[in-house]
Amino acid sequence: MRTLPLRDPRLLAKPPACRLGAHILCRNTAGHVLIVDPDFLDGHTLPGGACRTNEPPHHAATRLLHAQTGLHRPVTHLLAVDFTPADRYLERLTLVFDGGVLGDPEAARIKVPPRNRSNLFGARFGDPRELSTLMSPAQNARVQQALATLGRTLPLLIHGQRATAE
């Protein structure tokens, strides 16, 4: 079997354009899901957003959760991978990580920065059965699939090695 060198120009000539998103599924002790309300979308979403160039997605998820809510939850396990074909935006790959269960004291410490810094109207916990009224159908489907995967998570690998929490 012939292998191409890692720097083969055919591999580097035109890399695919794809956005990578990282979101985190956190629940409270009642099983409700932490959601944020971005001012640039219709409806709520899980905390998270776009990864920076070369940023490991689990680091992006923890960074964005902290920026959006003040919480720090280390993550190393995937719950869902969602591919969205190109439409009016570039194609996207969104990873949903397991943020675990927040105890009542931790949940009470959620603090959303002012809207001019966070682009968020706020954050709240939503009953999974009612998320379809708060989120777009695609966002809700992503959350429902992630919830269905709880307990059967996939480990996150970085270059073939298990990722460690940030």
Long-range contacts (C-beta under 8 A, 24 or more apart in sequence): 16-91, 17-90, 17-91, 18-90, 18-91, 18-92, 18-93, 19-50, 19-89, 19-90, 19-91, 19-92, 19-93, 20-50, 20-51, 20-57, 20-60, 20-92, 20-93, 20-94, 20-95, 21-48, 21-49, 21-50, 21-51, 21-92, 21-93, 21-94, 21-95, 22-48, 22-49, 22-50, 22-51, 22-57, 22-58, 22-60, 22-61, 22-64, 22-94, 22-95, 22-97, 23-47, 23-48, 23-49, 23-61, 23-94, 23-95, 23-96, 23-97, 23-142, 24-48, 24-61, 24-62, 24-64, 24-65, 24-73, 24-75, 24-96, 24-97, 24-98, 24-99, 25-79, 25-96, 25-97, 25-98, 25-99, 25-143, 25-146, 25-147, 26-65, 26-71, 26-73, 26-99, 26-100, 26-101, 26-102, 27-99, 27-100, 27-101, 27-102, 27-125, 28-101, 28-102, 28-104, 28-107, 28-125, 29-101, 29-102, 29-103, 29-104, 29-107, 30-125, 31-128, 32-125, 32-126, 32-127, 32-128, 33-125, 33-126, 33-127, 33-128, 33-131, 33-143, 33-147, 34-69, 34-99, 34-102, 34-107, 34-110, 34-123, 34-124, 34-125, 35-123, 35-124, 35-125, 35-126, 35-131, 35-134, 35-135, 36-68, 36-69, 36-112, 36-120, 36-122, 36-123, 37-120, 37-121, 37-122, 37-123, 37-124, 38-119, 38-120, 38-121, 39-115, 39-119, 39-120, 39-121, 40-119, 41-136, 42-136, 43-134, 43-135, 43-136, 43-139, 44-124, 44-126, 44-131, 44-134, 44-135, 44-139, 45-135, 45-139, 46-96, 46-139, 46-142, 46-143, 47-123, 56-158, 56-163, 57-95, 57-97, 57-156, 58-97, 58-156, 58-163, 58-165, 58-166, 59-166, 61-95, 61-97, 61-99, 62-165, 62-166, 65-99, 67-113, 67-118, 68-112, 68-113, 68-118, 68-120, 68-123, 69-110, 69-111, 69-112, 69-123, 70-109, 70-110, 70-111, 70-112, 71-102, 71-106, 71-109, 71-110, 73-99, 73-100, 73-102, 74-165, 74-166, 75-99, 75-156, 75-165, 76-155, 76-156, 76-162, 76-163, 76-164, 76-165, 77-153, 77-154, 77-155, 77-156, 78-153, 78-154, 78-155, 78-156, 79-145, 79-146, 79-147, 79-149, 79-150, 79-153, 79-154, 80-142, 80-145, 80-146, 80-149, 82-138, 82-142, 82-145, 84-138, 94-142, 96-142, 96-143, 96-146, 97-156, 98-146, 98-150, 98-153
